[in-house]
Amino acid sequence: TAYEMCGRDWSSDVCSSDLHMEYKYEMRGLLKELDVAEEHRSALLGSIWAKGERQTSDEAKQYIWDKQSEGILDEGQVTKLLGIVEDYTIRR
């Protein structure tokens, strides 16, 4: 899978595209399952990935916590989304 092919850097030339497609599929399903308001799903999907790829996983996590502070996400949703970020940062 993309997990095994990639290093700790989400933007690795070898697998960025494969990893991104895997992430999008998994995250889309999770956002729907968690009943995140539909009007926020696309922004969350894209912004979490972009921050993890272009900045750091800590920036992606901070974005999720910011959305909780704004009332867009609840604590349970935040926990699950942080788990996805951890998976794409550590499980390689």
ZIQUILIN-V354387 format. One line per field, one symbol per residue. ss: DSSP state (H for helix, E for strand, - for the rest). psi: psi as a letter, one per 20 degrees, with the letter a starting at -180 (. if undefined). burial: b if it has 16 or more other ideal C-beta (glycine too) atoms within 10 Angstrom, else e. Layout:
ss->???
psi->???
burial->???
This chain:
ss->-HHHH----------HHHHHHHHHHHHHHHHHH----HHHHHHHHHHHHHHHHH--HHHHHHHHHHHHH-----HHHHHHHHHHHHHHHH--
psi->rhghhqaiohjphhjggggggggggggggghghikpphiigggggghgggghghdrhhhgghgghghghijhqrgggggghhhggggihhk.
burial->ebeeebeeebebeebeeebbebbeeebeebbeebebeeeebeebbebbbebbbeeebebbbebbeebeeeebbeeebbebbbebbeebbeeb
